[in-house]
Amino acid sequence: MASFISIYLVIVVWSSIMAAATVSKSSTEFEAEALLSSGLWLAYNAKNTSGHCKCPGIACNDAGSVIKISRPNSFIMGDVLRRFNLSSFPKLIYLNLSGNELNGSIPSQIGVVSKLRYLDLSRNNLTG
């Protein structure tokens, strides 16, 4: 009976660890996909979703979550913010897209990013 309980506990603990690892991996993959679809990150290898942390202007924490996007004066043009899903970045604390040629409106979801402490969208053609 004791060996059955031990085996059961090992299986439960192992399953919990694997589930946590899967969730963490999924959230960083989701962030990488959001960067790709917005046009803010041009992947060197689109299949390598951890590569976004190594790209210029993107900084991640130790867990691989994006905490900083700094792309000032980077010739980013158009309605990028409409395609940029800010809710994909719950750990984001710094966003600087100043001095580009962004147009359109500032997304209302900017308020969803509760950890955001620095925001610079100046010197663009934004409304709202």
C-alpha positions as CSV (number, residue, x, y, z in Angstrom):
1,M,0.0,0.0,0.0
2,A,2.8,2.4,0.9
3,S,4.5,1.8,-2.4
4,F,1.3,2.6,-4.3
5,I,1.0,5.9,-2.5
6,S,4.6,6.7,-3.2
7,I,4.2,6.0,-6.9
8,Y,0.9,8.0,-6.9
9,L,2.6,11.0,-5.3
10,V,5.5,10.9,-7.8
11,I,3.1,10.8,-10.7
12,V,1.1,13.8,-9.3
13,V,4.2,15.9,-8.6
14,W,5.7,15.1,-12.0
15,S,2.4,15.9,-13.8
16,S,2.3,19.3,-11.9
17,I,5.8,20.1,-12.9
18,M,5.2,19.3,-16.6
19,A,1.9,21.3,-16.6
20,A,3.7,24.3,-15.2
21,A,6.5,24.1,-17.7
22,T,4.0,23.8,-20.6
23,V,2.0,26.9,-19.4
24,S,5.2,28.9,-19.1
25,K,6.4,27.9,-22.6
26,S,3.0,28.7,-24.1
27,S,3.0,32.2,-22.7
28,T,6.4,33.0,-24.1
29,E,5.5,31.5,-27.4
30,F,2.3,33.6,-27.4
31,E,4.5,36.8,-26.8
32,A,6.8,35.9,-29.7
33,E,3.8,35.3,-32.0
34,A,2.3,38.7,-30.9
35,L,5.6,40.4,-31.7
36,L,5.8,38.7,-35.1
37,S,2.3,39.5,-36.1
38,S,2.7,43.2,-35.1
39,G,5.8,43.7,-37.3
40,L,7.8,44.9,-34.3
41,W,10.1,41.8,-34.5
42,L,11.3,40.3,-37.6
43,A,12.3,36.8,-36.7
44,Y,15.7,35.4,-37.6
45,N,14.1,32.0,-37.2
46,A,10.4,32.1,-36.8
47,K,10.4,28.5,-35.4
48,N,12.7,29.6,-32.6
49,T,10.2,31.4,-30.4
50,S,12.9,32.1,-27.7
51,G,14.8,34.1,-30.2
52,H,12.7,37.2,-29.6
53,C,14.6,37.8,-26.3
54,K,17.8,38.1,-28.3
55,C,16.6,40.7,-30.8
56,P,17.6,44.3,-30.6
57,G,15.1,46.4,-28.6
58,I,13.5,43.4,-26.9
59,A,14.4,42.5,-23.3
60,C,13.1,39.5,-21.3
61,N,13.1,38.5,-17.7
62,D,14.7,35.2,-16.6
63,A,11.5,33.3,-17.3
64,G,11.6,34.5,-21.0
65,S,8.7,37.0,-20.7
66,V,9.0,40.3,-22.5
67,I,9.5,43.1,-20.1
68,K,10.9,45.8,-22.4
69,I,10.3,46.9,-26.0
70,S,12.5,49.8,-27.0
71,R,12.4,50.6,-30.8
72,P,12.7,54.4,-31.0
73,N,13.6,55.9,-34.4
74,S,13.4,52.4,-36.0
75,F,11.5,53.4,-39.2
76,I,8.4,51.4,-38.0
77,M,5.5,52.7,-40.1
78,G,1.8,52.4,-40.3
79,D,-1.0,51.2,-38.1
80,V,1.3,48.8,-36.1
81,L,-0.4,49.5,-32.8
82,R,-3.7,48.1,-34.2
83,R,-2.0,44.8,-34.8
84,F,0.0,44.9,-31.6
85,N,-1.8,42.8,-29.0
86,L,-0.7,44.5,-25.7
87,S,-2.6,42.0,-23.6
88,S,-0.1,39.4,-24.8
89,F,2.6,41.1,-22.6
90,P,1.4,41.0,-19.0
91,K,5.0,41.5,-17.7
92,L,5.8,44.5,-19.9
93,I,7.2,47.4,-17.9
94,Y,8.8,49.6,-20.6
95,L,7.5,50.5,-24.1
96,N,9.3,53.0,-26.3
97,L,8.2,53.4,-29.9
98,S,9.0,57.1,-30.2
99,G,10.2,58.8,-33.4
100,N,8.7,56.3,-35.8
101,E,6.0,56.8,-38.4
102,L,3.1,55.2,-36.5
103,N,-0.4,56.3,-37.4
104,G,-3.8,55.3,-36.2
105,S,-5.1,55.5,-32.7
106,I,-3.6,54.6,-29.4
107,P,-5.2,51.2,-28.4
108,S,-7.5,51.3,-25.4
109,Q,-5.9,48.0,-24.2
110,I,-2.9,50.1,-23.1
111,G,-4.7,50.2,-19.8
112,V,-4.7,46.4,-19.5
113,V,-0.9,46.3,-19.1
114,S,-0.9,46.9,-15.4
115,K,2.9,46.6,-14.9
116,L,3.7,49.2,-17.6
117,R,5.8,52.0,-15.9
118,Y,7.3,53.7,-19.0
119,L,5.5,54.6,-22.2
120,D,6.8,56.8,-25.0
121,L,4.8,57.1,-28.2
122,S,5.9,60.6,-28.9
123,R,6.9,61.9,-32.4
124,N,4.4,59.7,-34.2
125,N,1.1,60.5,-36.0
126,L,-1.2,59.0,-33.4
127,T,-4.7,60.0,-32.4
128,G,-6.8,59.2,-29.4
